Structure formats: structure tokens, C-alpha cells
Amino acid sequence: MSVKVVLADDHLLVRQGVRMLLEREKFDVVAEAADGLEAIRLTQQHQPDVLILDLAMPNLNGISAMGEIPRASPRTKTILLTMHTEEHYILEALRAGVKGCVWKSQAAEQLLQAIRDVCAGGVYLSPMVSGAVVQAYLGKSELPHDPLTPREQQVLQLIAEGKTTKEIAVILGVTVKTA
């Protein structure tokens, strides 16, 4: 049986490259998302084995999307594929429930190994990511407390992207008055 994958990255070129790599290795890429909200919708629709998720995306970032993914598709394992190497991003992603983390600058083989490992029930951290996690642990890095709820973070991100109140209401599925 083939492993079903949803790709979520706001860069078309990255999605195309990852799709080619995965299809060459006989993984079944069932959908592609360009933002976090679309990633949630497509994950719920397709119930993939694996979601490959970027961290920085419009409408809803990868960490915020992770808050919804387990409800949308409980058996889907998420692998973060990101260019962000800062400790706090990795710690936040792991706490949000990602099962694998690979930096975009790493070899393609690491992404393939991450998929195999998480499908087998394990966790995969590329060597550079695991080094950052160890440094964070040794330095006793703590995530700063975020006073905003996930929904407030989502609204703030949409405002920062320059969305109007009407656009925010449509994206969030609420009335303009609520937005």
C-alpha cells in the first residue's frame, strides 16, 4: 500500500520539487496546499498518512495549523519542512505535535527517511534539527508565554498580511462584525 501525502508550502516551486521527489519514490501525493487553512481542509478531505508542512505560510502558519490537524485527521503524521532553524520554532513545532522535522537545506534523503520513520510510528529529526533540540535542552530554553489564543494569533497574522476586515471574515467563516 502506498503512503498518501499532502504537501503544504506557500512556494509552488518547493511543492513541485518535493512532489517529484516523492512520486519518484512511489509515495502518493494526493493534494497540495499553499496556506495553512488549505492544509487543514485538504488533510481533512484526504486523510493522508503524512502531511508535509511548511512553517511560514499565509492565512495560517504551520504551527497554528498543527492545532487543527489532529481534529481534522487524527491518524495523519506531520513532518515540518522548514527553512527556520531557530530553536524556539523547532520546540514549538514539537510541542504542537509534529513527528518529524527537516530543514529545507538538508538532503532529500532526510525527508524520505523522515516519512519512513514517522509512518513506522517513530519520530525523525534531521541531524541539524536534533542538534538544535539538544542545545535548547542543555540551555534549558523555554518558549515565551504567548498571551494570544490561537484564534487571536490567526487574526493577527491576517492583519499583518494586509487583509481587510471583510477578507478576514470570509477566511475565518465569521461575520464582518465578529471579525
Accessible surface in RSA format (square Angstrom, percent):
REM  Atomic radii and reference values for relative SASA: ProtOr
REM  Chains: A
REM  Algorithm: Lee & Richards
REM  Probe-radius: 1.40
REM  Slices: 20
REM RES _ NUM      All-atoms   Total-Side   Main-Chain    Non-polar    All polar
REM                ABS   REL    ABS   REL    ABS   REL    ABS   REL    ABS   REL
RES MET A   1   225.04 116.5 136.87  90.6  88.17 209.9 112.66  95.8 112.38 148.9
RES SER A   2    51.59  43.6  34.00  45.4  17.60  40.5  41.40  88.2  10.20  14.3
RES VAL A   3    34.27  22.6  32.27  29.2   2.00   4.8  32.96  28.6   1.31   3.6
RES LYS A   4    67.42  32.9  67.42  41.4   0.00   0.0  33.43  30.1  33.99  36.2
RES VAL A   5     0.00   0.0   0.00   0.0   0.00   0.0   0.00   0.0   0.00   0.0
RES VAL A   6     0.00   0.0   0.00   0.0   0.00   0.0   0.00   0.0   0.00   0.0
RES LEU A   7     3.54   2.0   3.54   2.5   0.00   0.0   3.54   2.5   0.00   0.0
RES ALA A   8     2.21   2.0   0.00   0.0   2.21   5.0   0.00   0.0   2.21   5.8
RES ASP A   9     7.33   5.1   7.33   7.3   0.00   0.0   6.53  15.4   0.80   0.8
RES ASP A  10    49.96  35.0  27.98  27.9  21.98  52.0   4.83  11.4  45.13  45.0
RES HIS A  11    96.45  52.7  93.69  65.1   2.76   7.1  66.22  68.3  30.22  35.2
RES LEU A  12    99.98  55.7  94.48  67.6   5.51  13.8  94.48  66.4   5.51  14.8
RES LEU A  13   143.98  80.2 138.30  98.9   5.67  14.3 138.82  97.5   5.15  13.9
RES VAL A  14    45.00  29.6  38.03  34.4   6.97  16.8  44.67  38.8   0.32   0.9
RES ARG A  15    28.16  11.8  26.76  13.6   1.40   3.3   1.66   2.3  26.50  16.1
RES GLN A  16    82.83  46.3  81.47  59.5   1.36   3.2  26.36  56.1  56.47  42.8
RES GLY A  17    39.54  48.8   0.00   N/A  39.54  48.8  32.91  90.3   6.64  14.9
RES VAL A  18    18.11  11.9  16.45  14.9   1.66   4.0  17.49  15.2   0.62   1.7
RES ARG A  19    66.25  27.8  66.25  33.8   0.00   0.0  25.87  35.4  40.38  24.5
RES MET A  20   140.08  72.5 131.69  87.2   8.40  20.0 105.97  90.1  34.12  45.2
RES LEU A  21    20.43  11.4  17.94  12.8   2.49   6.3  19.69  13.8   0.74   2.0
RES LEU A  22     0.00   0.0   0.00   0.0   0.00   0.0   0.00   0.0   0.00   0.0
RES GLU A  23    76.32  43.8  66.13  50.0  10.19  24.3  26.27  50.8  50.05  40.9
RES ARG A  24   159.97  67.2 136.10  69.4  23.87  56.8  74.23 101.4  85.74  52.0
RES GLU A  25    64.82  37.2  46.48  35.2  18.34  43.7   3.89   7.5  60.93  49.7
RES LYS A  26   164.91  80.5 149.69  91.8  15.23  36.3 107.08  96.4  57.83  61.6
RES PHE A  27    22.32  11.2  16.81  10.4   5.51  14.3  16.91  10.3   5.40  15.5
RES ASP A  28    62.26  43.6  57.86  57.6   4.40  10.4  13.45  31.7  48.81  48.7
RES VAL A  29    11.96   7.9   0.00   0.0  11.96  28.8   0.00   0.0  11.96  32.4
RES VAL A  30    41.24  27.1  16.74  15.2  24.50  59.0  22.48  19.5  18.76  50.9
RES ALA A  31    11.05  10.2   4.73   7.3   6.32  14.4  11.05  15.6   0.00   0.0
RES GLU A  32    45.86  26.3  27.44  20.8  18.42  43.9  13.73  26.6  32.13  26.2
RES ALA A  33     0.64   0.6   0.00   0.0   0.64   1.4   0.64   0.9   0.00   0.0
RES ALA A  34    39.03  35.9  37.51  57.9   1.51   3.4  37.51  52.8   1.51   4.0
RES ASP A  35    21.68  15.2  21.68  21.6   0.00   0.0   0.31   0.7  21.37  21.3
RES GLY A  36     0.00   0.0   0.00   N/A   0.00   0.0   0.00   0.0   0.00   0.0
RES LEU A  37    48.90  27.2  43.85  31.4   5.04  12.7  44.21  31.0   4.69  12.6
RES GLU A  38    51.79  29.7  48.08  36.4   3.71   8.8  14.28  27.6  37.52  30.6
RES ALA A  39     0.00   0.0   0.00   0.0   0.00   0.0   0.00   0.0   0.00   0.0
RES ILE A  40    24.75  14.1  24.75  18.4   0.00   0.0  24.75  17.8   0.00   0.0
RES ARG A  41   128.16  53.8 124.15  63.3   4.01   9.6  70.28  96.0  57.89  35.1
RES LEU A  42    14.88   8.3  14.88  10.6   0.00   0.0  14.88  10.5   0.00   0.0
RES THR A  43     0.00   0.0   0.00   0.0   0.00   0.0   0.00   0.0   0.00   0.0
RES GLN A  44   105.82  59.2  98.50  72.0   7.31  17.4  18.96  40.3  86.86  65.9
RES GLN A  45   114.52  64.0  80.13  58.6  34.39  81.9  39.48  84.0  75.04  56.9
RES HIS A  46    49.41  27.0  43.43  30.2   5.98  15.3  28.50  29.4  20.92  24.3
RES GLN A  47    60.80  34.0  60.80  44.4   0.00   0.0  38.99  83.0  21.82  16.5
RES PRO A  48     0.00   0.0   0.00   0.0   0.00   0.0   0.00   0.0   0.00   0.0
RES ASP A  49    22.44  15.7  20.72  20.6   1.72   4.1  10.28  24.2  12.17  12.1
RES VAL A  50     0.00   0.0   0.00   0.0   0.00   0.0   0.00   0.0   0.00   0.0
RES LEU A  51     0.00   0.0   0.00   0.0   0.00   0.0   0.00   0.0   0.00   0.0
RES ILE A  52     5.06   2.9   4.86   3.6   0.20   0.5   4.86   3.5   0.20   0.6
RES LEU A  53     0.08   0.0   0.08   0.1   0.00   0.0   0.08   0.1   0.00   0.0
RES ASP A  54     5.39   3.8   4.74   4.7   0.65   1.5   0.25   0.6   5.15   5.1
RES LEU A  55     7.94   4.4   7.76   5.6   0.18   0.4   7.76   5.5   0.18   0.5
RES ALA A  56    48.75  44.8  40.11  61.9   8.64  19.7  45.81  64.5   2.95   7.8
RES MET A  57     8.39   4.3   0.00   0.0   8.39  20.0   3.55   3.0   4.84   6.4
RES PRO A  58    48.84  35.6  45.66  41.6   3.18  11.6  48.33  39.9   0.51   3.1
RES ASN A  59    22.70  15.7  22.70  21.9   0.00   0.0   0.00   0.0  22.70  21.9
RES LEU A  60     7.41   4.1   7.41   5.3   0.00   0.0   7.41   5.2   0.00   0.0
RES ASN A  61    45.54  31.4  45.54  44.0   0.00   0.0   9.95  23.9  35.59  34.4
RES GLY A  62     0.20   0.2   0.00   N/A   0.20   0.2   0.20   0.6   0.00   0.0
RES ILE A  63    26.48  15.1  23.45  17.5   3.03   7.3  23.45  16.9   3.03   8.2
RES SER A  64    15.12  12.8   3.72   5.0  11.40  26.3   7.78  16.6   7.34  10.3
RES ALA A  65     0.00   0.0   0.00   0.0   0.00   0.0   0.00   0.0   0.00   0.0
RES MET A  66     6.11   3.2   5.04   3.3   1.07   2.5   5.04   4.3   1.07   1.4
RES GLY A  67    40.56  50.0   0.00   N/A  40.56  50.0  35.25  96.7   5.30  11.9
RES GLU A  68    72.83  41.8  72.18  54.6   0.65   1.5  15.93  30.8  56.90  46.5
RES ILE A  69     1.85   1.1   1.85   1.4   0.00   0.0   1.85   1.3   0.00   0.0
RES PRO A  70    68.81  50.2  61.29  55.9   7.52  27.3  64.37  53.1   4.45  27.6
RES ARG A  71   170.73  71.7 141.85  72.3  28.88  68.8  80.38 109.8  90.35  54.8
RES ALA A  72    10.98  10.1   3.36   5.2   7.62  17.3   6.21   8.7   4.77  12.6
RES SER A  73     0.10   0.1   0.00   0.0   0.10   0.2   0.00   0.0   0.10   0.1
RES PRO A  74   108.52  79.1  81.54  74.3  26.99  98.1  82.35  68.0  26.17 162.7
RES ARG A  75   125.18  52.6 114.19  58.2  11.00  26.2  74.02 101.2  51.16  31.0
RES THR A  76    14.50  10.3   0.00   0.0  14.50  34.6   0.00   0.0  14.50  21.9
RES LYS A  77    65.28  31.8  63.97  39.2   1.31   3.1  25.66  23.1  39.63  42.2
RES THR A  78     2.69   1.9   1.26   1.3   1.43   3.4   0.26   0.4   2.43   3.7
RES ILE A  79     0.00   0.0   0.00   0.0   0.00   0.0   0.00   0.0   0.00   0.0
RES LEU A  80     1.10   0.6   1.10   0.8   0.00   0.0   1.10   0.8   0.00   0.0
RES LEU A  81    13.75   7.7  13.74   9.8   0.01   0.0  13.74   9.6   0.01   0.0
RES THR A  82     0.72   0.5   0.72   0.7   0.00   0.0   0.72   1.0   0.00   0.0
RES MET A  83   130.02  67.3 110.94  73.4  19.08  45.4  82.57  70.2  47.45  62.9
RES HIS A  84    39.19  21.4  37.10  25.8   2.09   5.4  31.11  32.1   8.09   9.4
RES THR A  85    64.42  45.8  55.72  56.5   8.71  20.7  26.17  35.2  38.25  57.8
RES GLU A  86    81.63  46.9  74.59  56.4   7.04  16.8  40.86  79.0  40.78  33.3
RES GLU A  87    60.43  34.7  55.45  41.9   4.98  11.9  21.69  42.0  38.74  31.6
RES HIS A  88    80.20  43.8  78.71  54.7   1.49   3.8  53.75  55.4  26.45  30.8
RES TYR A  89    67.16  31.4  67.16  38.2   0.00   0.0  26.69  20.1  40.47  49.9
RES ILE A  90     1.37   0.8   1.37   1.0   0.00   0.0   1.37   1.0   0.00   0.0
RES LEU A  91    21.50  12.0  21.23  15.2   0.27   0.7  21.39  15.0   0.11   0.3
RES GLU A  92    61.28  35.2  60.47  45.7   0.81   1.9  12.94  25.0  48.34  39.5
RES ALA A  93     0.29   0.3   0.29   0.5   0.00   0.0   0.29   0.4   0.00   0.0
RES LEU A  94    48.23  26.9  33.24  23.8  14.99  37.7  33.77  23.7  14.46  38.9
RES ARG A  95   141.57  59.4 103.87  52.9  37.70  89.8  63.01  86.1  78.56  47.6
RES ALA A  96    32.69  30.1   8.62  13.3  24.07  54.8  20.55  28.9  12.14  32.2
RES GLY A  97    29.77  36.7   0.00   N/A  29.77  36.7  23.35  64.1   6.42  14.4
RES VAL A  98     5.76   3.8   0.11   0.1   5.66  13.6   0.11   0.1   5.66  15.3
RES LYS A  99    81.82  39.9  81.82  50.2   0.00   0.0  31.68  28.5  50.14  53.4
RES GLY A 100     0.00   0.0   0.00   N/A   0.00   0.0   0.00   0.0   0.00   0.0
RES CYS A 101     0.44   0.3   0.44   0.5   0.00   0.0   0.25   0.6   0.19   0.2
RES VAL A 102     1.55   1.0   1.55   1.4   0.00   0.0   1.55   1.4   0.00   0.0
RES TRP A 103    12.01   4.8  11.38   5.5   0.64   1.5  11.38   6.1   0.64   1.0
RES LYS A 104    57.13  27.9  31.13  19.1  26.01  61.9  29.10  26.2  28.03  29.9
RES SER A 105    97.16  82.1  56.13  74.9  41.02  94.5  57.78 123.0  39.38  55.2
RES GLN A 106    35.65  19.9  17.37  12.7  18.28  43.5   3.18   6.8  32.47  24.6
RES ALA A 107    64.07  58.9  45.99  71.0  18.07  41.1  58.06  81.8   6.01  15.9
RES ALA A 108    51.24  47.1  36.70  56.6  14.54  33.1  43.50  61.3   7.74  20.5
RES GLU A 109    96.67  55.5  94.22  71.3   2.45   5.8  57.24 110.7  39.43  32.2
RES GLN A 110    34.86  19.5  33.99  24.8   0.86   2.1  12.04  25.6  22.82  17.3
RES LEU A 111     6.64   3.7   6.64   4.7   0.00   0.0   6.64   4.7   0.00   0.0
RES LEU A 112     4.19   2.3   4.19   3.0   0.00   0.0   4.19   2.9   0.00   0.0
RES GLN A 113    66.38  37.1  66.38  48.5   0.00   0.0  20.84  44.4  45.54  34.5
RES ALA A 114     0.00   0.0   0.00   0.0   0.00   0.0   0.00   0.0   0.00   0.0
RES ILE A 115     0.24   0.1   0.24   0.2   0.00   0.0   0.24   0.2   0.00   0.0
RES ARG A 116    97.14  40.8  87.65  44.7   9.50  22.6  52.77  72.1  44.38  26.9
RES ASP A 117    42.50  29.8  39.33  39.1   3.17   7.5   9.49  22.3  33.01  32.9
RES VAL A 118     0.00   0.0   0.00   0.0   0.00   0.0   0.00   0.0   0.00   0.0
RES CYS A 119    54.91  41.5  21.04  23.5  33.86  79.6  22.70  57.5  32.21  34.7
RES ALA A 120    91.88  84.5  48.49  74.8  43.39  98.7  61.93  87.2  29.95  79.3
RES GLY A 121    59.83  73.8   0.00   N/A  59.83  73.8  25.99  71.3  33.84  75.8
RES GLY A 122    30.82  38.0   0.00   N/A  30.82  38.0  28.38  77.9   2.44   5.5
RES VAL A 123    90.91  59.8  63.85  57.8  27.06  65.2  63.85  55.5  27.06  73.4
RES TYR A 124    29.69  13.9  28.38  16.1   1.31   3.4  21.06  15.8   8.63  10.6
RES LEU A 125    45.59  25.4  28.25  20.2  17.34  43.6  28.25  19.8  17.34  46.7
RES SER A 126     0.00   0.0   0.00   0.0   0.00   0.0   0.00   0.0   0.00   0.0
RES PRO A 127    85.83  62.6  73.25  66.8  12.58  45.7  78.04  64.4   7.79  48.4
RES MET A 128   103.93  53.8  93.50  61.9  10.43  24.8  83.60  71.1  20.33  26.9
RES VAL A 129     0.00   0.0   0.00   0.0   0.00   0.0   0.00   0.0   0.00   0.0
RES SER A 130    40.20  34.0  39.63  52.9   0.57   1.3  24.37  51.9  15.83  22.2
RES GLY A 131    33.55  41.4   0.00   N/A  33.55  41.4  33.18  91.0   0.37   0.8
RES ALA A 132    15.58  14.3   8.31  12.8   7.27  16.5  13.77  19.4   1.81   4.8
RES VAL A 133    32.86  21.6  31.69  28.7   1.17   2.8  32.70  28.4   0.16   0.4
RES VAL A 134    78.05  51.4  76.67  69.4   1.38   3.3  78.05  67.8   0.00   0.0
RES GLN A 135   107.18  59.9 102.30  74.8   4.88  11.6  30.99  66.0  76.19  57.8
RES ALA A 136     1.41   1.3   0.70   1.1   0.71   1.6   1.04   1.5   0.37   1.0
RES TYR A 137   160.12  74.8 151.76  86.3   8.36  21.8 112.88  84.8  47.24  58.2
RES LEU A 138   114.59  63.8  91.71  65.6  22.88  57.5  93.09  65.4  21.50  57.8
RES GLY A 139    57.60  71.0   0.00   N/A  57.60  71.0  32.86  90.2  24.74  55.4
RES LYS A 140   155.72  76.0 138.22  84.8  17.50  41.7 110.92  99.8  44.80  47.7
RES SER A 141    38.26  32.3  23.59  31.5  14.68  33.8  18.34  39.1  19.93  27.9
RES GLU A 142   137.11  78.7 112.55  85.1  24.56  58.5  52.13 100.8  84.98  69.4
RES LEU A 143    43.44  24.2  27.45  19.6  16.00  40.2  27.46  19.3  15.99  43.0
RES PRO A 144   107.80  78.6  86.11  78.5  21.69  78.8  97.36  80.4  10.43  64.9
RES HIS A 145   161.65  88.3 131.73  91.6  29.92  76.5 101.09 104.2  60.56  70.5
RES ASP A 146    70.62  49.5  54.41  54.2  16.21  38.3  28.94  68.1  41.68  41.6
RES PRO A 147   110.19  80.3  82.09  74.8  28.10 102.1  85.52  70.6  24.67 153.3
RES LEU A 148    66.24  36.9  58.86  42.1   7.37  18.5  59.11  41.5   7.13  19.2
RES THR A 149    70.49  50.1  65.96  66.9   4.53  10.8  67.10  90.1   3.39   5.1
RES PRO A 150    97.54  71.1  95.72  87.3   1.83   6.6  96.23  79.5   1.31   8.1
RES ARG A 151   113.67  47.7 109.48  55.8   4.18  10.0  56.08  76.6  57.58  34.9
RES GLU A 152    82.38  47.3  77.51  58.6   4.87  11.6  31.22  60.4  51.16  41.8
RES GLN A 153    49.90  27.9  44.74  32.7   5.16  12.3  15.93  33.9  33.96  25.8
RES GLN A 154    11.66   6.5  11.00   8.0   0.66   1.6   0.78   1.7  10.89   8.3
RES VAL A 155    37.98  25.0  37.98  34.4   0.00   0.0  37.98  33.0   0.00   0.0
RES LEU A 156    97.81  54.5  96.86  69.3   0.95   2.4  97.64  68.6   0.17   0.5
RES GLN A 157    33.22  18.6  27.73  20.3   5.49  13.1  26.87  57.2   6.35   4.8
RES LEU A 158     0.00   0.0   0.00   0.0   0.00   0.0   0.00   0.0   0.00   0.0
RES ILE A 159    98.72  56.2  90.04  67.1   8.68  20.9  90.10  64.9   8.61  23.4
RES ALA A 160    86.90  79.9  45.03  69.5  41.87  95.2  56.45  79.5  30.44  80.6
RES GLU A 161    65.30  37.5  29.83  22.6  35.47  84.5  36.38  70.4  28.93  23.6
RES GLY A 162    59.15  72.9   0.00   N/A  59.15  72.9  33.81  92.8  25.34  56.7
RES LYS A 163    61.68  30.1  48.51  29.8  13.17  31.4  16.96  15.3  44.73  47.6
RES THR A 164    77.74  55.3  70.15  71.1   7.59  18.1  74.46 100.0   3.29   5.0
RES THR A 165    70.24  50.0  64.91  65.8   5.33  12.7  28.40  38.1  41.84  63.3
RES LYS A 166   143.87  70.2 142.11  87.2   1.77   4.2  85.08  76.6  58.80  62.6
RES GLU A 167    81.36  46.7  77.91  58.9   3.45   8.2  30.70  59.4  50.66  41.4
RES ILE A 168     7.69   4.4   7.69   5.7   0.00   0.0   7.69   5.5   0.00   0.0
RES ALA A 169     3.29   3.0   2.81   4.3   0.48   1.1   2.89   4.1   0.40   1.1
RES VAL A 170   113.69  74.8  93.59  84.7  20.10  48.4 100.22  87.1  13.47  36.5
RES ILE A 171    46.21  26.3  22.78  17.0  23.43  56.5  29.34  21.1  16.86  45.8
RES LEU A 172    21.01  11.7   4.03   2.9  16.98  42.7   7.28   5.1  13.73  36.9
RES GLY A 173    68.09  84.0   0.00   N/A  68.09  84.0  36.52 100.2  31.57  70.7
RES VAL A 174    47.06  31.0  26.59  24.1  20.47  49.3  36.36  31.6  10.70  29.0
RES THR A 175    87.92  62.5  79.77  80.9   8.15  19.4  83.37 112.0   4.55   6.9
RES VAL A 176    81.61  53.7  75.32  68.2   6.28  15.1  75.32  65.4   6.28  17.0
RES LYS A 177   198.78  97.0 164.98 101.2  33.81  80.5 117.35 105.6  81.43  86.7
RES THR A 178    99.46  70.7  67.80  68.7  31.66  75.4  51.59  69.3  47.87  72.4
RES ALA A 179    42.58  39.2   0.13   0.2  42.45  96.6  11.03  15.5  31.55  83.6
END  Absolute sums over single chains surface
CHAIN  1 A     9409.1       7502.6       1906.6       5756.3       3652.9
END  Absolute sums over all chains
TOTAL          9409.1       7502.6       1906.6       5756.3       3652.9
